[in-house]
């Protein structure tokens, strides 16, 4: 009797431990983005157990991908110094984009930026603008994710969202998103994500040739 009880308890403990173990399956969504990138544990992939901007804990095993903070409001602020009117400044560490108005102020937007290993800096210009753009994953992304679609027509389910502004000499874009909860996080493959309502607002302000300064 005693042995039977012990065996039953051991089996119960093993079952609980197995149920509590995190899944090891890939967590990429159907567009090639890591759904849990912002919740990564302390490995070479991420240096944080707490989000450095929001102060909220990062957990790699959420049952669903939730935002770490409420929507970031669009607002008028003092312009970063040294930039002319019409310039876009992207501050990667702040996860903010500034559009310089020219009266000493700028419009500041919340953005999503590249995950660790996919951040970059430099000065580029907008060479093309598209409304409800189609999506063709670049070859570099397809090598990482050969299961991705080769083409997706523009629309609400498209990961580029409502608008896209293409940065010359790069594979990157400033674009909308069908995942607005990722704004304010570092989850992309190098592109700059915005809420659809924000990217539409910015799109109406900028022209082809607009200077874009990306800071780390």
Biotite code that builds the C-alpha atoms (Angstrom):
import biotite.structure as struc

atoms = struc.array([
    struc.Atom([0.000, 0.000, 0.000], chain_id="A", res_id=1, res_name="UNK", atom_name="CA", element="C"),
    struc.Atom([2.767, 2.391, 1.003], chain_id="A", res_id=2, res_name="UNK", atom_name="CA", element="C"),
    struc.Atom([4.685, 1.704, -2.235], chain_id="A", res_id=3, res_name="UNK", atom_name="CA", element="C"),
    struc.Atom([1.537, 2.267, -4.292], chain_id="A", res_id=4, res_name="UNK", atom_name="CA", element="C"),
    struc.Atom([0.939, 5.686, -2.697], chain_id="A", res_id=5, res_name="UNK", atom_name="CA", element="C"),
    struc.Atom([4.575, 6.709, -3.199], chain_id="A", res_id=6, res_name="UNK", atom_name="CA", element="C"),
    struc.Atom([4.487, 5.659, -6.844], chain_id="A", res_id=7, res_name="UNK", atom_name="CA", element="C"),
    struc.Atom([1.258, 7.576, -7.411], chain_id="A", res_id=8, res_name="UNK", atom_name="CA", element="C"),
    struc.Atom([2.701, 10.721, -5.824], chain_id="A", res_id=9, res_name="UNK", atom_name="CA", element="C"),
    struc.Atom([5.873, 10.450, -7.923], chain_id="A", res_id=10, res_name="UNK", atom_name="CA", element="C"),
    struc.Atom([3.798, 10.176, -11.079], chain_id="A", res_id=11, res_name="UNK", atom_name="CA", element="C"),
    struc.Atom([1.749, 13.196, -10.092], chain_id="A", res_id=12, res_name="UNK", atom_name="CA", element="C"),
    struc.Atom([4.878, 15.303, -9.451], chain_id="A", res_id=13, res_name="UNK", atom_name="CA", element="C"),
    struc.Atom([6.328, 14.301, -12.833], chain_id="A", res_id=14, res_name="UNK", atom_name="CA", element="C"),
    struc.Atom([3.119, 15.241, -14.613], chain_id="A", res_id=15, res_name="UNK", atom_name="CA", element="C"),
    struc.Atom([3.015, 18.659, -12.935], chain_id="A", res_id=16, res_name="UNK", atom_name="CA", element="C"),
    struc.Atom([6.665, 19.310, -13.794], chain_id="A", res_id=17, res_name="UNK", atom_name="CA", element="C"),
    struc.Atom([6.070, 18.331, -17.417], chain_id="A", res_id=18, res_name="UNK", atom_name="CA", element="C"),
    struc.Atom([3.030, 20.605, -17.657], chain_id="A", res_id=19, res_name="UNK", atom_name="CA", element="C"),
    struc.Atom([5.023, 23.487, -16.193], chain_id="A", res_id=20, res_name="UNK", atom_name="CA", element="C"),
    struc.Atom([7.915, 23.046, -18.639], chain_id="A", res_id=21, res_name="UNK", atom_name="CA", element="C"),
    struc.Atom([7.955, 25.696, -21.406], chain_id="A", res_id=22, res_name="UNK", atom_name="CA", element="C"),
    struc.Atom([7.321, 24.615, -24.965], chain_id="A", res_id=23, res_name="UNK", atom_name="CA", element="C"),
    struc.Atom([10.348, 24.460, -27.204], chain_id="A", res_id=24, res_name="UNK", atom_name="CA", element="C"),
    struc.Atom([8.516, 24.998, -30.499], chain_id="A", res_id=25, res_name="UNK", atom_name="CA", element="C"),
    struc.Atom([9.312, 27.958, -32.715], chain_id="A", res_id=26, res_name="UNK", atom_name="CA", element="C"),
    struc.Atom([7.419, 31.107, -31.773], chain_id="A", res_id=27, res_name="UNK", atom_name="CA", element="C"),
    struc.Atom([7.569, 32.935, -35.098], chain_id="A", res_id=28, res_name="UNK", atom_name="CA", element="C"),
    struc.Atom([4.287, 34.215, -36.468], chain_id="A", res_id=29, res_name="UNK", atom_name="CA", element="C"),
    struc.Atom([3.247, 33.592, -40.055], chain_id="A", res_id=30, res_name="UNK", atom_name="CA", element="C"),
    struc.Atom([5.064, 36.722, -41.214], chain_id="A", res_id=31, res_name="UNK", atom_name="CA", element="C"),
    struc.Atom([8.506, 35.706, -39.960], chain_id="A", res_id=32, res_name="UNK", atom_name="CA", element="C"),
    struc.Atom([8.554, 37.821, -36.809], chain_id="A", res_id=33, res_name="UNK", atom_name="CA", element="C"),
    struc.Atom([9.329, 36.297, -33.429], chain_id="A", res_id=34, res_name="UNK", atom_name="CA", element="C"),
    struc.Atom([6.098, 36.684, -31.457], chain_id="A", res_id=35, res_name="UNK", atom_name="CA", element="C"),
    struc.Atom([7.986, 36.473, -28.163], chain_id="A", res_id=36, res_name="UNK", atom_name="CA", element="C"),
    struc.Atom([11.149, 38.402, -29.043], chain_id="A", res_id=37, res_name="UNK", atom_name="CA", element="C"),
    struc.Atom([10.405, 41.105, -26.491], chain_id="A", res_id=38, res_name="UNK", atom_name="CA", element="C"),
    struc.Atom([9.995, 38.451, -23.796], chain_id="A", res_id=39, res_name="UNK", atom_name="CA", element="C"),
    struc.Atom([13.292, 36.662, -24.368], chain_id="A", res_id=40, res_name="UNK", atom_name="CA", element="C"),
    struc.Atom([15.163, 35.269, -21.344], chain_id="A", res_id=41, res_name="UNK", atom_name="CA", element="C"),
    struc.Atom([18.655, 36.448, -20.408], chain_id="A", res_id=42, res_name="UNK", atom_name="CA", element="C"),
    struc.Atom([20.720, 34.921, -23.182], chain_id="A", res_id=43, res_name="UNK", atom_name="CA", element="C"),
    struc.Atom([22.879, 36.355, -25.926], chain_id="A", res_id=44, res_name="UNK", atom_name="CA", element="C"),
    struc.Atom([19.609, 37.128, -27.697], chain_id="A", res_id=45, res_name="UNK", atom_name="CA", element="C"),
    struc.Atom([18.464, 39.637, -25.067], chain_id="A", res_id=46, res_name="UNK", atom_name="CA", element="C"),
    struc.Atom([20.248, 41.414, -22.244], chain_id="A", res_id=47, res_name="UNK", atom_name="CA", element="C"),
    struc.Atom([17.077, 42.220, -20.340], chain_id="A", res_id=48, res_name="UNK", atom_name="CA", element="C"),
    struc.Atom([14.762, 40.451, -17.901], chain_id="A", res_id=49, res_name="UNK", atom_name="CA", element="C"),
    struc.Atom([12.923, 43.763, -17.452], chain_id="A", res_id=50, res_name="UNK", atom_name="CA", element="C"),
    struc.Atom([11.966, 46.056, -20.329], chain_id="A", res_id=51, res_name="UNK", atom_name="CA", element="C"),
    struc.Atom([14.333, 49.069, -20.018], chain_id="A", res_id=52, res_name="UNK", atom_name="CA", element="C"),
    struc.Atom([11.646, 51.565, -21.046], chain_id="A", res_id=53, res_name="UNK", atom_name="CA", element="C"),
    struc.Atom([8.488, 50.314, -19.351], chain_id="A", res_id=54, res_name="UNK", atom_name="CA", element="C"),
    struc.Atom([10.030, 48.597, -16.329], chain_id="A", res_id=55, res_name="UNK", atom_name="CA", element="C"),
    struc.Atom([7.779, 45.591, -16.893], chain_id="A", res_id=56, res_name="UNK", atom_name="CA", element="C"),
    struc.Atom([9.008, 42.022, -16.575], chain_id="A", res_id=57, res_name="UNK", atom_name="CA", element="C"),
    struc.Atom([9.782, 40.130, -19.773], chain_id="A", res_id=58, res_name="UNK", atom_name="CA", element="C"),
    struc.Atom([8.473, 36.571, -19.836], chain_id="A", res_id=59, res_name="UNK", atom_name="CA", element="C"),
    struc.Atom([9.305, 34.294, -22.803], chain_id="A", res_id=60, res_name="UNK", atom_name="CA", element="C"),
    struc.Atom([6.352, 32.019, -22.242], chain_id="A", res_id=61, res_name="UNK", atom_name="CA", element="C"),
    struc.Atom([3.214, 34.134, -22.350], chain_id="A", res_id=62, res_name="UNK", atom_name="CA", element="C"),
    struc.Atom([0.182, 32.218, -23.595], chain_id="A", res_id=63, res_name="UNK", atom_name="CA", element="C"),
    struc.Atom([-0.505, 35.071, -25.961], chain_id="A", res_id=64, res_name="UNK", atom_name="CA", element="C"),
    struc.Atom([1.514, 38.065, -27.091], chain_id="A", res_id=65, res_name="UNK", atom_name="CA", element="C"),
    struc.Atom([0.400, 41.053, -25.037], chain_id="A", res_id=66, res_name="UNK", atom_name="CA", element="C"),
    struc.Atom([1.553, 44.683, -25.177], chain_id="A", res_id=67, res_name="UNK", atom_name="CA", element="C"),
    struc.Atom([3.974, 45.763, -22.480], chain_id="A", res_id=68, res_name="UNK", atom_name="CA", element="C"),
    struc.Atom([2.523, 49.245, -22.248], chain_id="A", res_id=69, res_name="UNK", atom_name="CA", element="C"),
    struc.Atom([-0.515, 51.197, -23.353], chain_id="A", res_id=70, res_name="UNK", atom_name="CA", element="C"),
    struc.Atom([-0.591, 52.883, -26.767], chain_id="A", res_id=71, res_name="UNK", atom_name="CA", element="C"),
    struc.Atom([2.093, 55.552, -27.128], chain_id="A", res_id=72, res_name="UNK", atom_name="CA", element="C"),
    struc.Atom([0.393, 58.886, -27.868], chain_id="A", res_id=73, res_name="UNK", atom_name="CA", element="C"),
    struc.Atom([1.373, 61.100, -30.773], chain_id="A", res_id=74, res_name="UNK", atom_name="CA", element="C"),
    struc.Atom([2.368, 64.495, -29.389], chain_id="A", res_id=75, res_name="UNK", atom_name="CA", element="C"),
    struc.Atom([4.051, 67.824, -30.139], chain_id="A", res_id=76, res_name="UNK", atom_name="CA", element="C"),
    struc.Atom([7.376, 68.213, -28.322], chain_id="A", res_id=77, res_name="UNK", atom_name="CA", element="C"),
    struc.Atom([10.541, 70.338, -28.469], chain_id="A", res_id=78, res_name="UNK", atom_name="CA", element="C"),
    struc.Atom([12.490, 69.434, -31.601], chain_id="A", res_id=79, res_name="UNK", atom_name="CA", element="C"),
    struc.Atom([15.839, 67.645, -31.296], chain_id="A", res_id=80, res_name="UNK", atom_name="CA", element="C"),
    struc.Atom([18.569, 70.187, -31.928], chain_id="A", res_id=81, res_name="UNK", atom_name="CA", element="C"),
    struc.Atom([20.459, 70.629, -35.173], chain_id="A", res_id=82, res_name="UNK", atom_name="CA", element="C"),
    struc.Atom([17.921, 69.273, -37.660], chain_id="A", res_id=83, res_name="UNK", atom_name="CA", element="C"),
    struc.Atom([16.049, 71.218, -40.303], chain_id="A", res_id=84, res_name="UNK", atom_name="CA", element="C"),
    struc.Atom([12.311, 71.341, -40.827], chain_id="A", res_id=85, res_name="UNK", atom_name="CA", element="C"),
    struc.Atom([10.930, 68.243, -42.538], chain_id="A", res_id=86, res_name="UNK", atom_name="CA", element="C"),
    struc.Atom([13.647, 65.913, -41.210], chain_id="A", res_id=87, res_name="UNK", atom_name="CA", element="C"),
    struc.Atom([12.730, 62.571, -39.674], chain_id="A", res_id=88, res_name="UNK", atom_name="CA", element="C"),
    struc.Atom([14.834, 61.486, -36.690], chain_id="A", res_id=89, res_name="UNK", atom_name="CA", element="C"),
    struc.Atom([14.500, 57.921, -35.460], chain_id="A", res_id=90, res_name="UNK", atom_name="CA", element="C"),
    struc.Atom([15.867, 57.336, -31.960], chain_id="A", res_id=91, res_name="UNK", atom_name="CA", element="C"),
    struc.Atom([16.199, 53.575, -31.654], chain_id="A", res_id=92, res_name="UNK", atom_name="CA", element="C"),
    struc.Atom([16.985, 53.479, -27.927], chain_id="A", res_id=93, res_name="UNK", atom_name="CA", element="C"),
    struc.Atom([13.988, 55.692, -27.146], chain_id="A", res_id=94, res_name="UNK", atom_name="CA", element="C"),
    struc.Atom([11.779, 53.804, -29.612], chain_id="A", res_id=95, res_name="UNK", atom_name="CA", element="C"),
    struc.Atom([10.513, 57.140, -30.869], chain_id="A", res_id=96, res_name="UNK", atom_name="CA", element="C"),
    struc.Atom([10.350, 58.891, -34.249], chain_id="A", res_id=97, res_name="UNK", atom_name="CA", element="C"),
    struc.Atom([10.455, 62.685, -34.526], chain_id="A", res_id=98, res_name="UNK", atom_name="CA", element="C"),
    struc.Atom([9.198, 64.702, -37.464], chain_id="A", res_id=99, res_name="UNK", atom_name="CA", element="C"),
    struc.Atom([10.683, 68.210, -37.253], chain_id="A", res_id=100, res_name="UNK", atom_name="CA", element="C"),
    struc.Atom([8.004, 70.827, -37.896], chain_id="A", res_id=101, res_name="UNK", atom_name="CA", element="C"),
    struc.Atom([10.216, 73.912, -38.143], chain_id="A", res_id=102, res_name="UNK", atom_name="CA", element="C"),
    struc.Atom([8.945, 76.170, -35.357], chain_id="A", res_id=103, res_name="UNK", atom_name="CA", element="C"),
    struc.Atom([11.224, 74.658, -32.744], chain_id="A", res_id=104, res_name="UNK", atom_name="CA", element="C"),
    struc.Atom([8.924, 71.690, -32.284], chain_id="A", res_id=105, res_name="UNK", atom_name="CA", element="C"),
    struc.Atom([8.543, 68.183, -33.625], chain_id="A", res_id=106, res_name="UNK", atom_name="CA", element="C"),
    struc.Atom([5.805, 65.587, -33.730], chain_id="A", res_id=107, res_name="UNK", atom_name="CA", element="C"),
    struc.Atom([6.848, 62.539, -31.748], chain_id="A", res_id=108, res_name="UNK", atom_name="CA", element="C"),
    struc.Atom([5.525, 59.065, -32.529], chain_id="A", res_id=109, res_name="UNK", atom_name="CA", element="C"),
    struc.Atom([5.960, 55.722, -30.827], chain_id="A", res_id=110, res_name="UNK", atom_name="CA", element="C"),
    struc.Atom([7.661, 53.103, -32.993], chain_id="A", res_id=111, res_name="UNK", atom_name="CA", element="C"),
    struc.Atom([8.753, 49.484, -33.002], chain_id="A", res_id=112, res_name="UNK", atom_name="CA", element="C"),
    struc.Atom([12.415, 48.899, -33.849], chain_id="A", res_id=113, res_name="UNK", atom_name="CA", element="C"),
    struc.Atom([14.800, 46.104, -34.784], chain_id="A", res_id=114, res_name="UNK", atom_name="CA", element="C"),
    struc.Atom([15.341, 43.328, -32.283], chain_id="A", res_id=115, res_name="UNK", atom_name="CA", element="C"),
    struc.Atom([18.887, 42.694, -30.978], chain_id="A", res_id=116, res_name="UNK", atom_name="CA", element="C"),
    struc.Atom([21.170, 42.002, -33.912], chain_id="A", res_id=117, res_name="UNK", atom_name="CA", element="C"),
    struc.Atom([18.907, 43.882, -36.343], chain_id="A", res_id=118, res_name="UNK", atom_name="CA", element="C"),
    struc.Atom([19.385, 47.489, -35.241], chain_id="A", res_id=119, res_name="UNK", atom_name="CA", element="C"),
    struc.Atom([21.242, 49.966, -37.437], chain_id="A", res_id=120, res_name="UNK", atom_name="CA", element="C"),
    struc.Atom([22.112, 53.658, -37.717], chain_id="A", res_id=121, res_name="UNK", atom_name="CA", element="C"),
    struc.Atom([22.789, 56.114, -40.523], chain_id="A", res_id=122, res_name="UNK", atom_name="CA", element="C"),
    struc.Atom([21.302, 58.788, -42.749], chain_id="A", res_id=123, res_name="UNK", atom_name="CA", element="C"),
    struc.Atom([19.031, 57.880, -45.625], chain_id="A", res_id=124, res_name="UNK", atom_name="CA", element="C"),
    struc.Atom([16.204, 59.452, -47.603], chain_id="A", res_id=125, res_name="UNK", atom_name="CA", element="C"),
    struc.Atom([12.739, 58.332, -48.547], chain_id="A", res_id=126, res_name="UNK", atom_name="CA", element="C"),
    struc.Atom([12.836, 57.141, -52.150], chain_id="A", res_id=127, res_name="UNK", atom_name="CA", element="C"),
    struc.Atom([9.329, 55.709, -52.516], chain_id="A", res_id=128, res_name="UNK", atom_name="CA", element="C"),
    struc.Atom([5.923, 55.893, -50.816], chain_id="A", res_id=129, res_name="UNK", atom_name="CA", element="C"),
    struc.Atom([3.112, 53.364, -51.043], chain_id="A", res_id=130, res_name="UNK", atom_name="CA", element="C"),
    struc.Atom([-0.428, 53.145, -49.688], chain_id="A", res_id=131, res_name="UNK", atom_name="CA", element="C"),
    struc.Atom([-1.520, 49.685, -48.501], chain_id="A", res_id=132, res_name="UNK", atom_name="CA", element="C"),
    struc.Atom([1.719, 48.232, -49.887], chain_id="A", res_id=133, res_name="UNK", atom_name="CA", element="C"),
    struc.Atom([2.160, 44.673, -51.056], chain_id="A", res_id=134, res_name="UNK", atom_name="CA", element="C"),
    struc.Atom([4.749, 42.628, -49.165], chain_id="A", res_id=135, res_name="UNK", atom_name="CA", element="C"),
    struc.Atom([7.551, 40.634, -50.724], chain_id="A", res_id=136, res_name="UNK", atom_name="CA", element="C"),
    struc.Atom([9.907, 39.296, -48.048], chain_id="A", res_id=137, res_name="UNK", atom_name="CA", element="C"),
    struc.Atom([13.541, 39.985, -48.986], chain_id="A", res_id=138, res_name="UNK", atom_name="CA", element="C"),
    struc.Atom([15.807, 37.052, -49.791], chain_id="A", res_id=139, res_name="UNK", atom_name="CA", element="C"),
    struc.Atom([17.648, 37.452, -46.471], chain_id="A", res_id=140, res_name="UNK", atom_name="CA", element="C"),
    struc.Atom([14.416, 36.907, -44.556], chain_id="A", res_id=141, res_name="UNK", atom_name="CA", element="C"),
    struc.Atom([13.405, 34.003, -46.783], chain_id="A", res_id=142, res_name="UNK", atom_name="CA", element="C"),
    struc.Atom([16.703, 32.286, -46.049], chain_id="A", res_id=143, res_name="UNK", atom_name="CA", element="C"),
    struc.Atom([15.883, 32.500, -42.350], chain_id="A", res_id=144, res_name="UNK", atom_name="CA", element="C"),
    struc.Atom([12.237, 31.603, -42.883], chain_id="A", res_id=145, res_name="UNK", atom_name="CA", element="C"),
    struc.Atom([11.738, 29.604, -46.092], chain_id="A", res_id=146, res_name="UNK", atom_name="CA", element="C"),
    struc.Atom([8.125, 28.898, -45.078], chain_id="A", res_id=147, res_name="UNK", atom_name="CA", element="C"),
    struc.Atom([7.087, 32.538, -45.535], chain_id="A", res_id=148, res_name="UNK", atom_name="CA", element="C"),
    struc.Atom([4.878, 33.574, -48.449], chain_id="A", res_id=149, res_name="UNK", atom_name="CA", element="C"),
    struc.Atom([6.771, 35.040, -51.391], chain_id="A", res_id=150, res_name="UNK", atom_name="CA", element="C"),
    struc.Atom([4.088, 37.655, -51.903], chain_id="A", res_id=151, res_name="UNK", atom_name="CA", element="C"),
    struc.Atom([1.202, 39.121, -49.934], chain_id="A", res_id=152, res_name="UNK", atom_name="CA", element="C"),
    struc.Atom([-1.236, 41.661, -51.304], chain_id="A", res_id=153, res_name="UNK", atom_name="CA", element="C"),
    struc.Atom([-1.696, 44.882, -49.348], chain_id="A", res_id=154, res_name="UNK", atom_name="CA", element="C"),
    struc.Atom([-4.507, 44.972, -46.829], chain_id="A", res_id=155, res_name="UNK", atom_name="CA", element="C"),
    struc.Atom([-5.409, 44.760, -43.159], chain_id="A", res_id=156, res_name="UNK", atom_name="CA", element="C"),
    struc.Atom([-3.583, 41.436, -42.683], chain_id="A", res_id=157, res_name="UNK", atom_name="CA", element="C"),
    struc.Atom([-0.406, 42.612, -44.408], chain_id="A", res_id=158, res_name="UNK", atom_name="CA", element="C"),
    struc.Atom([2.480, 43.163, -41.943], chain_id="A", res_id=159, res_name="UNK", atom_name="CA", element="C"),
    struc.Atom([3.408, 46.455, -43.682], chain_id="A", res_id=160, res_name="UNK", atom_name="CA", element="C"),
    struc.Atom([0.115, 47.989, -42.611], chain_id="A", res_id=161, res_name="UNK", atom_name="CA", element="C"),
    struc.Atom([-1.592, 50.996, -44.169], chain_id="A", res_id=162, res_name="UNK", atom_name="CA", element="C"),
    struc.Atom([1.426, 52.914, -45.507], chain_id="A", res_id=163, res_name="UNK", atom_name="CA", element="C"),
    struc.Atom([5.104, 52.369, -46.254], chain_id="A", res_id=164, res_name="UNK", atom_name="CA", element="C"),
    struc.Atom([7.964, 54.788, -46.872], chain_id="A", res_id=165, res_name="UNK", atom_name="CA", element="C"),
    struc.Atom([11.027, 53.110, -48.364], chain_id="A", res_id=166, res_name="UNK", atom_name="CA", element="C"),
    struc.Atom([14.537, 54.099, -47.272], chain_id="A", res_id=167, res_name="UNK", atom_name="CA", element="C"),
    struc.Atom([16.926, 54.288, -50.198], chain_id="A", res_id=168, res_name="UNK", atom_name="CA", element="C"),
    struc.Atom([19.989, 52.037, -50.226], chain_id="A", res_id=169, res_name="UNK", atom_name="CA", element="C"),
    struc.Atom([18.523, 49.678, -47.624], chain_id="A", res_id=170, res_name="UNK", atom_name="CA", element="C"),
    struc.Atom([15.987, 46.883, -47.274], chain_id="A", res_id=171, res_name="UNK", atom_name="CA", element="C"),
    struc.Atom([14.174, 48.918, -44.631], chain_id="A", res_id=172, res_name="UNK", atom_name="CA", element="C"),
    struc.Atom([10.929, 50.850, -44.520], chain_id="A", res_id=173, res_name="UNK", atom_name="CA", element="C"),
    struc.Atom([8.980, 53.007, -42.156], chain_id="A", res_id=174, res_name="UNK", atom_name="CA", element="C"),
    struc.Atom([5.629, 51.274, -42.250], chain_id="A", res_id=175, res_name="UNK", atom_name="CA", element="C"),
    struc.Atom([2.385, 50.538, -40.469], chain_id="A", res_id=176, res_name="UNK", atom_name="CA", element="C"),
    struc.Atom([1.613, 47.266, -38.752], chain_id="A", res_id=177, res_name="UNK", atom_name="CA", element="C"),
    struc.Atom([-1.071, 44.654, -38.335], chain_id="A", res_id=178, res_name="UNK", atom_name="CA", element="C"),
    struc.Atom([0.352, 44.074, -34.832], chain_id="A", res_id=179, res_name="UNK", atom_name="CA", element="C"),
    struc.Atom([-0.107, 47.429, -33.053], chain_id="A", res_id=180, res_name="UNK", atom_name="CA", element="C"),
    struc.Atom([0.749, 45.895, -29.670], chain_id="A", res_id=181, res_name="UNK", atom_name="CA", element="C"),
    struc.Atom([4.399, 45.600, -30.793], chain_id="A", res_id=182, res_name="UNK", atom_name="CA", element="C"),
    struc.Atom([4.832, 49.383, -30.995], chain_id="A", res_id=183, res_name="UNK", atom_name="CA", element="C"),
    struc.Atom([7.319, 50.477, -28.350], chain_id="A", res_id=184, res_name="UNK", atom_name="CA", element="C"),
    struc.Atom([9.163, 47.159, -28.533], chain_id="A", res_id=185, res_name="UNK", atom_name="CA", element="C"),
    struc.Atom([12.219, 45.763, -30.313], chain_id="A", res_id=186, res_name="UNK", atom_name="CA", element="C"),
    struc.Atom([10.867, 42.923, -32.451], chain_id="A", res_id=187, res_name="UNK", atom_name="CA", element="C"),
    struc.Atom([11.355, 43.752, -36.149], chain_id="A", res_id=188, res_name="UNK", atom_name="CA", element="C"),
    struc.Atom([14.020, 42.678, -38.631], chain_id="A", res_id=189, res_name="UNK", atom_name="CA", element="C"),
    struc.Atom([15.246, 46.270, -38.947], chain_id="A", res_id=190, res_name="UNK", atom_name="CA", element="C"),
    struc.Atom([12.219, 48.126, -40.295], chain_id="A", res_id=191, res_name="UNK", atom_name="CA", element="C"),
    struc.Atom([10.534, 50.859, -38.288], chain_id="A", res_id=192, res_name="UNK", atom_name="CA", element="C"),
    struc.Atom([6.960, 50.017, -37.320], chain_id="A", res_id=193, res_name="UNK", atom_name="CA", element="C"),
    struc.Atom([4.210, 52.476, -36.471], chain_id="A", res_id=194, res_name="UNK", atom_name="CA", element="C"),
    struc.Atom([0.545, 52.252, -35.613], chain_id="A", res_id=195, res_name="UNK", atom_name="CA", element="C"),
    struc.Atom([-1.509, 52.551, -38.792], chain_id="A", res_id=196, res_name="UNK", atom_name="CA", element="C"),
    struc.Atom([-3.087, 55.830, -37.677], chain_id="A", res_id=197, res_name="UNK", atom_name="CA", element="C"),
    struc.Atom([0.367, 57.266, -36.973], chain_id="A", res_id=198, res_name="UNK", atom_name="CA", element="C"),
    struc.Atom([1.976, 56.106, -40.198], chain_id="A", res_id=199, res_name="UNK", atom_name="CA", element="C"),
    struc.Atom([-0.914, 57.622, -42.175], chain_id="A", res_id=200, res_name="UNK", atom_name="CA", element="C"),
    struc.Atom([-0.382, 60.921, -40.345], chain_id="A", res_id=201, res_name="UNK", atom_name="CA", element="C"),
    struc.Atom([3.357, 60.897, -41.075], chain_id="A", res_id=202, res_name="UNK", atom_name="CA", element="C"),
    struc.Atom([2.849, 59.754, -44.670], chain_id="A", res_id=203, res_name="UNK", atom_name="CA", element="C"),
    struc.Atom([0.774, 62.847, -45.408], chain_id="A", res_id=204, res_name="UNK", atom_name="CA", element="C"),
    struc.Atom([3.545, 65.109, -44.119], chain_id="A", res_id=205, res_name="UNK", atom_name="CA", element="C"),
    struc.Atom([6.622, 63.714, -45.841], chain_id="A", res_id=206, res_name="UNK", atom_name="CA", element="C"),
    struc.Atom([7.706, 63.729, -49.464], chain_id="A", res_id=207, res_name="UNK", atom_name="CA", element="C"),
    struc.Atom([10.000, 61.594, -51.554], chain_id="A", res_id=208, res_name="UNK", atom_name="CA", element="C"),
    struc.Atom([13.482, 62.896, -50.764], chain_id="A", res_id=209, res_name="UNK", atom_name="CA", element="C"),
    struc.Atom([12.778, 63.510, -47.074], chain_id="A", res_id=210, res_name="UNK", atom_name="CA", element="C"),
    struc.Atom([15.933, 63.060, -44.974], chain_id="A", res_id=211, res_name="UNK", atom_name="CA", element="C"),
    struc.Atom([15.810, 60.288, -42.381], chain_id="A", res_id=212, res_name="UNK", atom_name="CA", element="C"),
    struc.Atom([18.398, 60.129, -39.589], chain_id="A", res_id=213, res_name="UNK", atom_name="CA", element="C"),
    struc.Atom([18.528, 56.867, -37.636], chain_id="A", res_id=214, res_name="UNK", atom_name="CA", element="C"),
    struc.Atom([20.253, 57.002, -34.251], chain_id="A", res_id=215, res_name="UNK", atom_name="CA", element="C"),
    struc.Atom([21.061, 54.136, -31.946], chain_id="A", res_id=216, res_name="UNK", atom_name="CA", element="C"),
])
